[in-house]
């Protein structure tokens, strides 16, 4: 009888733990000010729009060779590779791509980030 009681307590305790740890969190809707362009250090538009830490590739796996590399040391070929990807992206994919680069530790030269943001902000 004691074993049956202990088993029942164990099952109830296990069920409670499963409910606690499997509780899904509600996604928050983030409102971004219209005047936020994403280019300046004080603007966090790309961070606000990209709340996931999952790396998403935009058919740009070849850029992984640039991980942890100083953008000042990029070769002409590497810069052309980056520009090619930028110009192939849809306007709506720019911020997600920038976030993907950040997660992959690929730092863009300032002029390329500005180019990407210009494409994103143009009408």
C-alpha positions in Angstrom: 0.0 0.0 0.0 2.9 2.3 0.8 4.5 1.7 -2.6 1.2 2.5 -4.3 0.9 5.8 -2.3 4.5 6.8 -3.1 4.0 6.0 -6.8 0.8 8.1 -6.9 2.7 11.0 -5.2 5.6 10.6 -7.6 3.3 10.7 -10.7 1.4 13.8 -9.4 4.7 15.5 -8.7 6.0 14.6 -12.1 2.9 15.9 -13.8 3.2 19.2 -12.0 6.8 19.6 -13.0 6.0 18.9 -16.6 3.2 21.5 -16.6 5.5 24.1 -15.1 8.5 23.5 -17.4 6.5 23.0 -20.6 4.5 26.2 -20.1 4.7 28.2 -23.3 5.4 31.9 -23.1 3.2 34.3 -25.0 4.9 36.2 -27.8 5.0 39.9 -27.2 4.1 42.3 -30.0 6.8 44.9 -30.2 5.9 48.4 -31.6 8.7 50.2 -33.3 8.6 54.0 -33.7 8.1 55.0 -37.3 11.0 57.4 -37.1 13.4 54.6 -36.3 15.6 53.9 -39.3 18.0 51.3 -37.9 21.2 53.0 -39.0 22.2 54.8 -35.8 23.7 53.2 -32.7 20.8 54.5 -30.6 18.2 52.8 -32.8 17.5 49.2 -32.1 15.1 48.5 -34.9 16.9 45.4 -36.2 17.1 44.0 -32.6 13.4 44.6 -32.0 12.3 42.9 -35.1 14.5 39.9 -34.6 13.8 38.3 -31.3 15.0 34.9 -32.1 18.5 33.5 -31.7 18.0 30.9 -34.4 20.3 31.5 -37.4 18.4 31.9 -40.6 20.4 31.6 -43.8 19.4 33.7 -46.9 21.1 31.5 -49.4 24.4 33.0 -48.2 26.2 30.2 -46.5 29.4 31.2 -48.3 29.6 34.2 -46.1 30.4 32.0 -43.1 34.1 32.3 -44.1 33.9 35.9 -42.8 33.0 34.8 -39.2 35.2 36.6 -36.6 37.0 38.5 -39.4 37.7 42.2 -39.1 35.8 44.0 -41.9 38.8 46.2 -42.5 40.6 43.0 -43.7 38.0 41.9 -46.2 39.3 41.3 -49.7 37.7 42.9 -52.7 36.2 39.5 -53.6 34.7 39.2 -50.1 33.2 42.7 -50.3 31.7 41.9 -53.7 30.3 38.7 -52.3 28.6 40.7 -49.6 27.2 43.3 -52.0 25.9 40.5 -54.3 23.9 39.1 -51.3 22.6 42.5 -50.3 21.3 43.3 -53.8 19.7 39.9 -54.1 17.6 40.3 -50.8 14.0 41.4 -50.7 13.5 44.7 -48.9 11.6 42.8 -46.2 14.5 40.4 -45.6 17.2 43.1 -44.9 16.7 43.3 -41.1 16.5 39.5 -40.7 19.7 39.1 -42.8 21.5 41.7 -40.6 20.5 39.8 -37.5 21.6 36.6 -39.1 25.0 38.1 -39.7 25.2 39.3 -36.1 24.3 35.8 -34.8 27.0 34.3 -37.1 29.6 36.8 -35.9 30.0 38.4 -39.3 30.6 42.1 -39.1 29.8 44.3 -42.0 31.8 47.3 -43.0 29.9 50.5 -42.2 29.4 51.4 -45.8 27.7 48.0 -46.6 25.5 48.2 -43.5 24.5 51.7 -44.7 23.8 50.4 -48.2 21.6 47.6 -46.7 19.7 50.1 -44.5 19.2 52.4 -47.5 17.6 49.6 -49.4 15.4 48.8 -46.4 14.3 52.4 -45.9 13.8 53.5 -49.5 10.2 53.8 -50.7 
